Amino acid sequence: AMDLDQALGMVELDRLCSSSRSQLHEALVNLLQSQQPASANLSMATRATLGKRGLGQLEVAKGSLDIASDLSAMVLGRTRTALADLEAAQSSIADADARAIAAEAAALQARSRAEAAVADQTAALRAAVDDATSRAAAAE
C-alpha cells in the first residue's frame, strides 16, 4: 500500500498543481490586460507593470510545475516499486498456497496408505486368529 512519503507527495503534488493553476490564471489576466489598446483607460506604465507582473507569475508557475514534475516522477517511481513489491508478495502467497495444497494432498495420500495398511494387517490378523481357532477346534 501507499507509504507516508507517497501520501505526502500526492498532497504536495495537488497543492503545487492548484497553486500553478491559480498563478497561470493570474498571469494570463495580467498579460491580457497589458495588451489592451491605449483606449482601454490604462496608461502605458500600468500596462507595462501588468506585463511584468504576468511574466513574473509565469516564472513562478513554471518553477512550481518543475517541482511538481520532479515530485511526480519520484512518487511514480515509489508507486511502481510498491506495486512490484505487492506483486512479489502475491506471487509468494500463491506459491505458499500451492505448496500447502500439495502438502495436504500428500498427507491425505499418506493417511490413505496408512489406513489401507492397517486394514490389511487387521484382515491378516483376523485370518490368523480364524485359522488358529479352526485348528484348535479341529485338534479337540
CORPEBEL-V523776 format. One record per pair of residues at least 24 apart in sequence whose ideal C-beta (glycine too) atoms are under 10 Angstrom apart, sorted by the first residue. I is the first residue (numbers start at 1). GAP is how many residues later the second one is. D is the distance in whole Angstrom. If there is no record, write none. Layout:
# CORPEBEL-V523776
{{I	GAP	D} {I	GAP	D}}
This chain:
# CORPEBEL-V523776
{{1	81	7} {1	84	10} {1	85	8} {2	73	9} {2	76	9} {2	77	8} {2	80	7} {3	75	7} {3	76	10} {3	79	7} {5	69	9} {5	70	8} {5	73	7} {6	68	9} {6	69	6} {6	70	10} {6	72	5} {6	73	6} {6	75	10} {6	76	7} {7	68	9} {8	63	10} {8	67	9} {9	62	6} {9	63	8} {9	65	6} {9	66	4} {9	67	9} {9	69	8} {9	70	9} {10	61	9} {10	62	9} {10	65	6} {10	69	9} {12	55	8} {12	56	8} {12	59	6} {12	60	10} {12	63	9} {13	54	9} {13	55	6} {13	56	10} {13	58	6} {13	59	6} {13	61	10} {13	62	7} {14	54	9} {15	49	9} {15	53	9} {16	45	10} {16	47	10} {16	48	5} {16	49	7} {16	50	10} {16	51	6} {16	52	4} {16	53	9} {16	55	7} {16	56	9} {17	47	8} {17	48	8} {17	51	6} {17	55	9} {18	46	10} {19	41	9} {19	42	8} {19	45	6} {19	46	10} {19	48	10} {19	49	9} {20	40	9} {20	41	5} {20	42	8} {20	43	9} {20	44	4} {20	45	5} {20	46	10} {20	47	9} {20	48	7} {21	40	8} {21	43	10} {21	44	10} {22	35	9} {22	39	9} {22	42	10} {23	33	10} {23	34	5} {23	35	8} {23	36	9} {23	37	5} {23	38	4} {23	39	9} {23	40	9} {23	41	7} {23	42	9} {24	30	10} {24	33	8} {24	34	7} {24	36	10} {24	37	5} {24	38	9} {24	40	9} {24	41	9} {25	32	9} {25	36	9} {26	27	8} {26	28	8} {26	31	5} {26	32	10} {26	34	10} {26	35	9} {27	26	8} {27	27	5} {27	28	8} {27	29	8} {27	30	4} {27	31	5} {27	32	9} {27	33	8} {27	34	6} {27	35	10} {28	26	7} {28	29	9} {28	30	9} {28	33	10} {29	24	10} {29	25	8} {29	28	9} {30	24	3} {30	25	9} {30	26	9} {30	27	7} {30	28	9} {31	24	8} {31	26	9} {31	27	8}}
